[in-house]
């Protein structure tokens, strides 16, 4: 097994600049710049492409729709603050957590584009607080009181949850009873404020570059390339509040030839994620996530540093993670799925990971993450996920709750896993359940 050494093509652009100010944009934090930004992008596209420049200022804006051969560049000191008004975001049919569904369009969106880039040292702020529910147990009492006093509605129960609007809360109840609601466009129009967008979504795009900006405060996931090919993401920062619901860093979803490097993540859910659809929708699409490299990335807060799943029904293969640092994440290396998903995860290579202050497991495989079948229900072969041919080596972890936990399924154990040159200081040792052919070489666990 090696690091699948492939290259991605960096997009090149015509040397022609279009400044959003020339199209009526005003960077005072109040004027709505949606039309000005998209007019500049359209003009640039119609003339054969080039660079659209956003200068220093606070640019209040609705969704930005990229087109082919466009580089969107944020100058130093440029902040794009996206609108908190739900009606500014039209509904589109897309994928969310592996399901085909209607969802509000992302603040930064591109579909079937080639040769696109977002560059510069500015900041994109998704204004996510206007969208996200908040669970009380994640907050201090002072912060909880503050958010409750801001408006919205609180649902009390096993977990007290604050919702920004009553209709979002009602939509959540309806969807729990019948998830197919999310495939009905007319019903979804009623629940627009519930259908939180990811901050950046590229769908079926080729030759993509993200280099430099900060992406923060997303309504849901941070970055979501889906069905994309030839993607380079480098030198970026992704920041979401630690309590943000579904506040993932990046979810590389059914993509091919992707490199994520030299970047930092401080988020409210999983940080560096690989996915490929969920259950029947994912298997029907049948597009694996393959040939992805994560290199020299630092993760601060997050549920997992590097994560596969739990939506992996289309398959995941040929993934490399090397020379990354996880500081204070809940788990370090996290592989998760359940019966119902199906799909095969294979040929994963992890090398050179340093971790500290991991509050749960340094390395975990869990096949009971989100059970989609009930006791006594017949399980089809295609619904049983398989994890195999995974090599994890050169790992240092100082302080974790549990060193290693690998729990497979009776129906299909986790198998052919190599653990090599691993040093972990933890409270609990190693847990293996339903595994086959686990090779351990120079694995040192110090239990304190």
C-alpha positions as CSV (number, residue, x, y, z in Angstrom):
1,X,0.0,0.0,0.0
2,X,1.4,3.5,-0.8
3,X,0.1,7.0,-0.8
4,X,-1.5,6.9,-4.2
5,X,0.8,9.5,-5.7
6,X,-1.3,11.4,-8.2
7,X,-1.3,15.0,-9.3
8,X,-4.2,17.4,-9.9
9,X,-4.2,20.1,-12.5
10,X,-4.2,23.7,-11.2
11,X,-6.7,25.8,-13.2
12,X,-5.4,28.7,-15.2
13,X,-7.3,31.9,-16.0
14,X,-7.4,34.7,-18.6
15,X,-5.6,37.8,-17.4
16,X,-8.7,40.0,-17.2
17,X,-10.0,41.5,-14.0
18,X,-13.5,42.5,-13.0
19,X,-14.0,44.4,-9.8
20,X,-17.4,44.0,-8.1
21,X,-17.4,47.7,-7.3
22,X,-17.8,48.4,-11.0
23,X,-21.0,46.5,-10.9
24,X,-22.6,48.4,-8.1
25,X,-21.3,46.6,-5.0
26,X,-21.0,48.5,-1.8
27,X,-18.9,47.1,1.1
28,X,-20.6,48.8,4.0
29,X,-22.0,45.6,5.6
30,X,-25.6,46.7,4.9
31,X,-26.1,46.9,1.1
32,X,-27.2,43.6,-0.4
33,X,-24.6,42.8,-3.1
34,X,-26.1,39.6,-4.6
35,X,-26.9,41.1,-8.0
36,X,-23.6,43.0,-8.2
37,X,-21.5,40.0,-7.4
38,X,-23.3,37.7,-9.8
39,X,-23.4,40.3,-12.5
40,X,-19.6,40.6,-12.3
41,X,-19.3,36.8,-12.5
42,X,-21.6,36.6,-15.5
43,X,-19.8,39.4,-17.3
44,X,-16.5,37.7,-16.7
45,X,-17.9,34.4,-17.9
46,X,-19.4,35.9,-21.1
47,X,-16.1,37.5,-22.0
48,X,-14.2,34.2,-21.7
49,X,-13.3,34.2,-18.0
50,X,-10.8,35.9,-15.7
51,X,-10.6,37.1,-12.1
52,X,-13.5,38.7,-10.2
53,X,-12.0,40.8,-7.4
54,X,-13.7,41.6,-4.1
55,X,-11.7,44.4,-2.4
56,X,-11.4,45.3,1.3
57,X,-14.8,45.8,3.0
58,X,-17.7,44.0,4.5
59,X,-19.8,42.7,1.6
60,X,-23.4,41.7,2.7
61,X,-24.5,39.2,0.1
62,X,-26.9,36.4,-0.9
63,X,-25.8,33.3,-2.8
64,X,-22.8,33.6,-5.1
65,X,-23.1,31.4,-8.3
66,X,-19.8,30.6,-9.8
67,X,-19.3,29.8,-13.5
68,X,-16.6,28.2,-15.5
69,X,-13.3,29.8,-16.0
70,X,-13.8,32.2,-13.0
71,X,-11.4,33.0,-10.2
72,X,-13.1,34.7,-7.3
73,X,-10.5,36.6,-5.4
74,X,-10.8,38.2,-2.0
75,X,-8.3,40.9,-1.2
76,X,-6.8,41.3,2.2
77,X,-9.5,42.6,4.6
78,X,-12.4,41.5,2.4
79,X,-15.3,39.9,4.4
80,X,-18.2,38.4,2.6
81,X,-21.1,38.2,5.1
82,X,-23.9,36.1,3.8
83,X,-27.5,37.0,4.3
84,X,-29.5,35.5,7.2
85,X,-32.8,35.8,5.4
86,X,-34.1,32.5,4.3
87,X,-36.0,33.8,1.2
88,X,-32.7,34.8,-0.3
89,X,-31.9,31.1,-0.8
90,X,-33.9,29.2,-3.5
91,X,-34.5,25.5,-3.2
92,X,-32.4,23.1,-5.3
93,X,-32.4,19.3,-5.6
94,X,-29.1,18.1,-4.3
95,X,-27.6,15.7,-1.8
96,X,-27.6,16.2,2.0
97,X,-26.1,13.6,4.3
98,X,-26.1,11.1,1.4
99,X,-29.8,11.5,0.5
100,X,-31.2,13.1,-2.6
101,X,-33.2,16.0,-1.3
102,X,-34.4,19.5,-1.7
103,X,-32.2,22.0,0.2
104,X,-31.5,25.7,0.2
105,X,-28.8,26.7,-2.3
106,X,-25.4,27.2,-0.7
107,X,-24.0,30.7,-0.2
108,X,-21.2,29.7,-2.6
109,X,-22.4,27.4,-5.3
110,X,-21.2,25.9,-8.6
111,X,-22.7,23.1,-10.7
112,X,-21.2,21.5,-13.8
113,X,-18.4,24.0,-14.0
114,X,-14.8,23.6,-15.1
115,X,-11.8,25.6,-14.2
116,X,-13.0,27.6,-11.1
117,X,-11.1,29.0,-8.1
118,X,-11.6,30.9,-4.9
119,X,-8.4,32.6,-3.8
120,X,-7.1,35.4,-1.5
121,X,-6.8,36.0,2.2
122,X,-10.4,37.2,2.9
123,X,-13.2,35.7,4.9
124,X,-16.5,34.1,3.9
125,X,-19.0,34.1,6.8
126,X,-22.1,31.9,6.4
127,X,-24.1,33.7,9.2
128,X,-24.9,30.2,10.4
129,X,-26.4,31.3,13.7
130,X,-29.5,32.3,11.9
131,X,-30.0,28.7,10.7
132,X,-28.6,26.2,13.2
133,X,-30.4,24.5,16.1
134,X,-28.4,24.4,19.3
135,X,-28.3,21.6,22.0
136,X,-28.2,22.9,25.6
137,X,-25.7,20.3,26.8
138,X,-23.1,21.8,24.4
139,X,-23.4,25.3,25.9
140,X,-22.5,27.0,29.2
141,X,-25.5,28.2,31.1
142,X,-24.6,31.8,30.3
143,X,-24.4,31.1,26.6
144,X,-27.6,29.1,26.6
145,X,-29.5,31.9,28.3
146,X,-28.1,34.4,25.8
147,X,-29.3,32.3,22.8
148,X,-32.7,31.6,24.3
149,X,-33.2,35.3,25.0
150,X,-32.4,36.1,21.4
151,X,-35.7,34.6,20.2
152,X,-36.6,31.3,18.7
153,X,-38.2,28.4,20.5
154,X,-36.9,25.8,23.0
155,X,-38.0,22.1,22.9
156,X,-37.5,20.4,26.2
157,X,-36.7,16.7,26.4
158,X,-33.9,14.3,26.9
159,X,-31.8,17.0,25.1
160,X,-33.1,20.5,25.3
161,X,-32.8,22.1,21.9
162,X,-33.2,25.7,20.8
163,X,-34.6,26.3,17.3
164,X,-34.2,29.7,15.5
165,X,-37.9,29.5,14.3
166,X,-41.0,27.6,15.2
167,X,-41.4,26.3,11.6
168,X,-37.9,24.8,11.6
169,X,-38.8,23.0,14.8
170,X,-42.0,21.7,13.3
171,X,-40.2,20.6,10.1
172,X,-37.8,18.6,12.2
173,X,-40.7,16.7,13.8
174,X,-42.3,16.1,10.4
175,X,-39.0,14.8,8.8
176,X,-38.3,12.4,11.7
177,X,-41.7,10.9,11.1
178,X,-41.3,10.8,7.3
179,X,-37.9,11.6,5.7
180,X,-39.5,11.4,2.2
181,X,-40.9,14.9,2.9
182,X,-37.4,16.1,1.8
183,X,-38.0,14.9,-1.7
184,X,-41.3,16.8,-2.1
185,X,-40.5,20.3,-3.4
186,X,-43.8,21.9,-2.4
187,X,-43.6,20.7,1.2
188,X,-39.9,21.8,1.3
189,X,-41.0,25.3,0.3
190,X,-42.9,25.4,3.6
191,X,-39.8,24.3,5.5
192,X,-37.2,26.5,3.9
193,X,-35.7,27.7,7.2
194,X,-35.1,24.1,8.2
195,X,-33.2,23.2,5.1
196,X,-29.8,24.6,6.1
197,X,-27.3,24.9,3.3
198,X,-23.6,23.9,3.4
199,X,-21.4,27.0,3.1
200,X,-19.7,25.9,-0.2
201,X,-21.1,23.3,-2.6
202,X,-19.5,22.3,-5.8
203,X,-21.5,19.7,-7.8
204,X,-20.1,17.8,-10.8
205,X,-17.3,20.3,-11.2
206,X,-13.8,19.7,-12.7
207,X,-10.5,21.5,-12.1
208,X,-11.3,23.3,-8.8
209,X,-8.9,25.3,-6.7
210,X,-9.5,26.8,-3.2
211,X,-6.4,28.6,-2.0
212,X,-6.1,31.0,0.9
213,X,-9.5,32.2,2.3
214,X,-11.2,31.5,5.6
215,X,-14.6,29.8,5.5
216,X,-16.5,30.2,8.7
217,X,-19.8,30.0,10.6
218,X,-21.6,27.8,8.1
219,X,-25.3,26.9,8.5
220,X,-24.3,23.2,8.1
221,X,-21.2,21.6,6.6
222,X,-18.4,23.9,5.7
223,X,-17.1,22.6,2.3
224,X,-18.9,20.0,0.2
225,X,-17.4,19.0,-3.1
226,X,-19.8,16.3,-4.5
227,X,-19.2,14.3,-7.7
228,X,-16.2,16.5,-8.5
229,X,-12.9,15.6,-10.1
230,X,-9.5,17.2,-10.0
231,X,-9.8,19.3,-6.8
232,X,-7.0,21.1,-5.0
233,X,-7.7,22.7,-1.6
234,X,-4.8,24.3,0.2
235,X,-3.8,27.1,2.6
236,X,-7.3,27.6,3.9
237,X,-9.0,27.9,7.3
238,X,-12.3,26.4,8.1
239,X,-13.9,27.5,11.4
240,X,-17.3,26.7,12.8
241,X,-18.4,27.1,16.5
242,X,-17.6,24.0,18.5
243,X,-21.3,23.6,19.3
244,X,-22.5,23.9,15.7
245,X,-24.9,21.2,14.6
246,X,-23.6,19.4,11.5
247,X,-20.7,21.8,11.6
248,X,-18.3,19.6,9.6
249,X,-15.1,21.0,8.1
250,X,-14.9,19.4,4.6
251,X,-16.9,16.5,3.3
252,X,-15.3,15.0,0.1
253,X,-18.3,13.2,-1.3
254,X,-18.2,10.7,-4.3
255,X,-15.2,12.6,-5.7
256,X,-12.0,11.6,-7.6
257,X,-8.5,13.0,-7.5
258,X,-8.7,15.4,-4.5
259,X,-5.9,16.9,-2.5
260,X,-6.4,18.8,0.7
261,X,-3.2,20.2,2.2
262,X,-1.6,22.8,4.5
263,X,-4.9,23.9,6.0
264,X,-6.4,24.2,9.5
265,X,-9.8,23.2,10.8
266,X,-11.6,24.1,14.0
267,X,-15.2,22.9,13.7
268,X,-18.3,21.6,15.4
269,X,-18.4,18.1,13.9
270,X,-16.1,15.9,11.9
271,X,-13.2,17.8,10.3
272,X,-11.6,15.9,7.3
273,X,-14.4,13.6,6.0
274,X,-14.8,11.2,3.2
275,X,-18.3,10.1,2.1
276,X,-20.2,8.5,-0.8
277,X,-23.9,8.6,-0.3
278,X,-26.3,6.9,2.2
279,X,-28.2,3.6,1.9
280,X,-30.3,3.1,-1.2
281,X,-29.7,6.5,-2.6
282,X,-25.9,6.1,-2.3
283,X,-25.9,2.6,-3.7
284,X,-28.1,3.6,-6.6
285,X,-25.8,6.5,-7.5
286,X,-22.9,4.1,-7.1
287,X,-20.1,6.6,-7.3
288,X,-17.2,5.9,-4.9
289,X,-15.0,8.4,-3.3
290,X,-11.5,7.5,-4.5
291,X,-8.0,8.9,-4.9
292,X,-8.1,11.5,-2.1
293,X,-5.1,12.8,-0.1
294,X,-5.1,14.8,3.1
295,X,-1.6,16.2,3.9
296,X,-0.2,18.5,6.5
297,X,-3.5,19.6,8.0
298,X,-4.1,20.6,11.6
299,X,-7.4,20.0,13.3
300,X,-8.4,21.6,16.6
301,X,-11.9,21.0,17.8
302,X,-14.0,18.4,16.0
303,X,-15.8,15.1,16.5
304,X,-13.2,13.4,14.5
305,X,-9.9,14.5,13.0
306,X,-10.1,12.2,9.9
307,X,-13.3,10.4,9.3
308,X,-14.7,7.9,6.8
309,X,-18.5,7.6,6.8
310,X,-21.0,7.1,8.0
311,X,-22.4,7.8,4.6
312,X,-20.2,5.5,2.5
313,X,-22.7,3.4,0.6
314,X,-21.1,4.1,-2.8
315,X,-17.8,2.9,-1.6
316,X,-14.5,4.5,-0.5
317,X,-11.1,3.5,-1.7
318,X,-7.5,4.7,-2.3
319,X,-7.4,7.3,0.4
320,X,-4.2,8.7,2.0
321,X,-3.9,10.7,5.2
322,X,-0.4,11.8,6.2
323,X,1.5,14.2,8.3
324,X,-1.6,15.6,10.1
325,X,-2.0,16.9,13.7
326,X,-5.2,16.6,15.8
327,X,-5.3,18.8,18.9
328,X,-8.3,18.3,21.2
329,X,-10.7,16.5,18.9
330,X,-13.2,14.1,20.3
331,X,-11.8,11.2,18.3
332,X,-8.7,11.0,16.2
333,X,-9.1,8.5,13.3
334,X,-12.8,7.6,13.0
335,X,-14.3,4.9,10.7
336,X,-18.1,4.6,11.1
337,X,-21.0,2.9,9.4
338,X,-23.9,0.6,10.2
339,X,-26.1,-2.1,8.7
340,X,-28.2,-0.5,6.1
341,X,-25.4,1.4,4.4
342,X,-23.7,-1.4,2.4
343,X,-20.6,-0.3,0.4
344,X,-17.0,-1.2,0.7
345,X,-14.2,0.9,2.4
346,X,-10.8,-0.3,1.3
347,X,-7.2,0.7,0.6
348,X,-6.9,3.4,3.2
349,X,-3.4,4.5,4.1
350,X,-2.7,6.6,7.2
351,X,0.8,7.6,8.0
352,X,2.4,10.1,10.5
353,X,-0.5,11.4,12.7
354,X,0.3,13.3,15.9
355,X,-2.6,13.7,18.4
356,X,-3.0,15.2,21.9
357,X,-5.9,15.7,24.3
358,X,-8.3,13.3,22.5
359,X,-11.4,13.1,24.7
360,X,-12.5,9.7,23.4
361,X,-10.8,7.1,21.1
362,X,-7.6,7.8,19.3
363,X,-8.5,5.2,16.7
364,X,-12.1,3.9,16.4
365,X,-14.0,1.6,14.0
366,X,-17.7,1.5,14.8
367,X,-20.3,-0.3,12.8
368,X,-23.2,0.6,14.9
369,X,-23.1,4.4,14.4
370,X,-26.7,5.0,13.3
371,X,-28.7,1.9,13.1
372,X,-31.1,2.0,10.1
373,X,-32.6,-1.5,10.7
374,X,-34.8,-2.7,13.5
375,X,-34.5,-5.9,15.5
376,X,-35.9,-8.8,13.6
377,X,-35.8,-7.0,10.3
378,X,-34.4,-8.9,7.3
379,X,-31.0,-7.5,6.2
380,X,-30.0,-7.8,2.6
381,X,-26.4,-8.6,1.7
382,X,-26.1,-5.3,-0.2
383,X,-26.9,-3.4,3.1
384,X,-24.0,-4.8,5.0
385,X,-20.9,-2.5,5.0
386,X,-17.4,-3.8,4.7
387,X,-14.1,-2.3,5.9
388,X,-10.9,-3.9,4.8
389,X,-7.3,-3.4,3.7
390,X,-6.5,-0.4,6.0
391,X,-3.0,0.5,7.1
392,X,-2.4,2.8,10.1
393,X,1.2,3.5,11.0
394,X,3.5,6.0,12.7
395,X,0.9,7.3,15.2
396,X,1.7,9.3,18.3
397,X,-1.1,10.1,20.7
398,X,-0.5,11.8,24.1
399,X,-3.6,11.5,26.3
400,X,-6.8,9.8,25.0
401,X,-9.7,8.2,26.8
402,X,-9.3,4.9,24.9
403,X,-6.4,3.9,22.7
404,X,-8.0,1.8,20.0
405,X,-11.5,0.4,19.6
406,X,-12.4,-1.7,16.6
407,X,-15.9,-3.2,16.5
408,X,-17.1,-4.9,13.4
409,X,-20.3,-6.7,12.6
410,X,-21.1,-10.4,13.2
411,X,-22.3,-10.5,9.6
412,X,-19.1,-9.0,8.2
413,X,-16.2,-8.4,10.6
414,X,-13.7,-5.6,10.0
415,X,-10.7,-7.3,8.5
416,X,-7.2,-7.0,7.2
417,X,-6.1,-4.0,9.3
418,X,-2.5,-3.2,9.9
419,X,-1.4,-1.2,13.0
420,X,2.3,-0.4,12.9
421,X,4.6,1.9,15.0
422,X,1.9,3.2,17.3
423,X,2.5,4.9,20.6
424,X,-0.6,6.0,22.7
425,X,-1.0,7.2,26.2
426,X,-4.6,6.6,27.3
427,X,-6.9,5.7,30.2
428,X,-8.2,2.6,28.6
429,X,-6.4,0.0,26.5
430,X,-7.6,-1.7,23.3
431,X,-11.0,-3.1,22.4
432,X,-11.5,-5.6,19.5
433,X,-14.9,-7.1,18.6
434,X,-15.8,-9.0,15.5
435,X,-12.5,-8.5,13.7
436,X,-10.3,-10.7,11.5
437,X,-6.6,-10.5,10.6
438,X,-5.6,-7.5,12.7
439,X,-1.8,-7.2,12.3
440,X,0.0,-5.4,15.1
441,X,3.6,-4.4,14.9
442,X,5.4,-2.2,17.4
443,X,2.1,-1.1,19.1
444,X,2.8,0.4,22.5
445,X,-0.1,1.5,24.7
446,X,0.7,3.1,28.1
447,X,-2.4,3.0,30.3
448,X,-2.6,5.7,32.9
